[in-house]
Structures are given as C-alpha cells and as structure tokens.
Amino acid sequence: MKTAPGEMSTAFYTGNSMHGMFRDGDMLDLRAEPFDSLEPGDVVAVLDRDPHYVHRVVRRTADRAVTMGDNNLTPDKLELTPGSAFRLVYRLHTADGRTVEVARGSDGMRQFRRQQRKRRFFAVFTRMLSVFRPLKGLRIPAREASRFRDGSVQWSWHGIPVAVRKNNGRVVYLKWSRRMVFRVPEEGGA
C-alpha cells in the first residue's frame, strides 16, 4: 500500500496488547511516514494483517523493524519492511476528551520498558498469591448475604462488605486484602 508521507487518518483502539498506553475506545491519529523515519519506541498501526493491530517498534535495522505490544511476552512474527503497510500513531484522543501526543524514540522505549516491568511484576505477584489458594479453608467465611435485583449477591462479615458474586457466578472481592482474609461460600451455600 503506497501512500504519500504525511497522509493522515484515524482509528479506534481495542485490545490488551497496548493497555496502559491506550484504552478501548481511544481514537488514534495516524500518519503515513516513510520506513526510514521509524525508530525504536515509535508506535505504529500495522495494516498488513487482518485484523490490523497497533504495536511499538522495539528493534530496527536498515531494512527491518520488529514490533511488539507493550504487554506481550514476545515480539511479533511479522516484521515491518520498507514495503509494509503501516501508519505512525502520533496522537490519541481519550474517551474523557483529553488529547495526548504519543511518545516517540527513546521516550517511547522508556514507556515500553516501564510497561514490561509492570507486566512482569503482576505476573510474579499473581504467582505468589496462588500459593495461598490451598489455605482457602483457613480464611474467615463471610456469612451475611444481601441479594440484588440483578441476581448478584453481596457477602459481608459483621457488616463489612467482603465480596460480590455476580449473577454469572464470578466472585469479585471488594479489596485484594479481603481475598486473603475472607472466603465466600460456594455457589449453593447462601
């Protein structure tokens, strides 16, 4: 897809691979740029694949650019080349009406590394919390149930709201610390 440099367009973002940088529904301003102007840290919309996707350039050689989502574990298999169809993401408009310039180059790589550290931290934290799952029987059972019209149930312990069981059966604890201390009875135990 050949376009003139500077040609502009817009797209709406959906997905998780760049969450932290973009949220679902953010409007992205895209600009056609020559391949030679790309540098590590730039965010691009890759149009060679269907569906199209938005990732960051993490490595660059004279004739190849490797992209990767800020939250992904591995780089994309499809590398950008001078003949690839892509657009540079240079600005975003958030759902709450703010307009933000998208960081490029070394500032963009700093954001990428920060998001990768966050992803690794939460992966380790989640693994650590899973150690406590076998201790489920030692946690305090929440005994008071309040039922709502939508079918959900809020569980409390002496008036302290602990968790909500949604009508689809999923339990959502109101604070992460309450997950460590309290347990909600099984589905039929209300």
N, C-alpha and C positions, 0 to 999 in steps of 0.2 A: 504494500500500500504506500504509494508515494504521495507526499503532501508537501506543501511549501512550509519552510520553517516559520514558526510564529503563528500558524493556523490554530485557532482556539476552539474548544468545545467544552462541554460539561458532562458529568456523570454522577450518579448517586452511588455511594459506597454501601455494600452489605458484606458481612463475613466476619471472621475472627482473626485472620492472619495478621491484620494490621491494627487490631483492637489496642487501644492505648493511644494510638496516633489518630485513628478515625473511629467513629461510631456508626452503627447502622443509620442510614438516612442522611448522613452528611453529604453535601453537594461538593464535588471536586471540580476545580477549574483545571483543564488540561490544555497543554500547548505542545504543538509539534516542534521537536528540536532535532537537530542533526545528531547522529550517533556519536560523532567526535566530541560533542559537548557534554556527554554523560560522564559523571564521576561517582565514585563510591559515596553513598549517602543520599543520592537522588532517589526520589520516589517516582515510579513510572507505572502507567496503566499499560499492561501488555495486551495487545489486540490480536496476536497471532493464534491464540487458543480461544475456543468457545466452551465455557463462558470466559469472558475477559477477566483479568484479575489485576489487582494493584499490589505491587511489592517494591522493595527497596533494592537498589543496586548495591551489592556488597563487595564485588571484586570487578576489576576492569583491566583488560589487556587491549592491545591495539585493535583487535578485530572481534573481541567477545566481551560481553558483560554478563556477570552472574547475578541473578536476583534471588531474593529470599524475603518471606514475610517476617515482620518483627517478632511474631510469636511462634514461628515454625522452628522445628528442630533441625531441618536440613535445607540446603539451597534447592532452588527449582531445577528440574532436569533440563528444561528448555532454556538455553542461553540466548541472549539477545545478540544479534549481529547487525552490521550496517544495513542489511536488507529487511530487518524485522519491523513489524508494525507496532509502534508504541507511542505513547504521549507522556510528557513530563507532567507530573502533578505539582503545580506551583502554589495553589491556594485552596483552602477549604472554607465552606460556609456551614457552620454548625446548626443544629436544629433550633437552638435558642437564639439564633440570629447573629452570632459573632463571626467575623471574618478573620482567618488566621493564615499567615504566609507559611508555607511548608518549608522546613529547613532543608538545605542542600549541602552537599560536600561534607566537610569534617563535622559540622553541626549535626547533620543528618546521621552520620555514623555514630556520634555520641548518643543520640536518641536511640539508635538501633541497639548499641551495647547496653544501655540502661534497661531497655525493654527485655533483652535477652537475660540479663541478671535477674530481673523481676520474675520472669518465667521460670528460671532455674530455682530461685528461692521458693516460689509457691509449689513447685514440684517436690522439693525436699520437705517442705513444711507439711504437705499433704501425706507424703510417705510416713513422716513422723507421727502424724495424727492417727494413721491407720494402725499403729501399734496399740492404741487404746481401744480399738474395736472389741478385742476379746474381753475387756473389762466391763462390757456393757451391763452385766448383771450386778456390778458393784455400784453403778450410778443410782442416784435417788429417783424413784419413779414419780413422774408428775401424775397427780390423781384427779385434779379438778378439770372437767371438760365443759367448754362453752361451745354450743353448736350455732352455726350461722346459716342464713337462708341459702347461701350458695353451696352448702354441703360440707364446708370446711369446719374443722374442729380446732379450737384453741385450747391447749393444755397448760395448766398452771399448777403451782405448788405454793400453798398458803398465800394465794393472791398474787404471786409473782408470775407474770406470763413467761412461759418457757419456750413453747413451740406451737406451730400451726401445722395440722395435717390437712393439706389441700384436698379437694374433692377427687383428685386423681390418685390419691394415696401417698403422695410425696410429702415428707416431713421437712419443714423448714424451721430451724432453730432461730430464735429472735436475736441471739448474740452467740458468737462462736464459743464463748466461755460456758454458756449454758449447755452446749452439746457435751462438754467434758464432765459436767456435774450431774445432769439430769438425763433421764431416758423417758421416752413416750411409749405407752403400752402399744402392743401390736394392734393391727387393724381392728380386730373384733373385741378388743379389751375395753371398750368405752362403757 
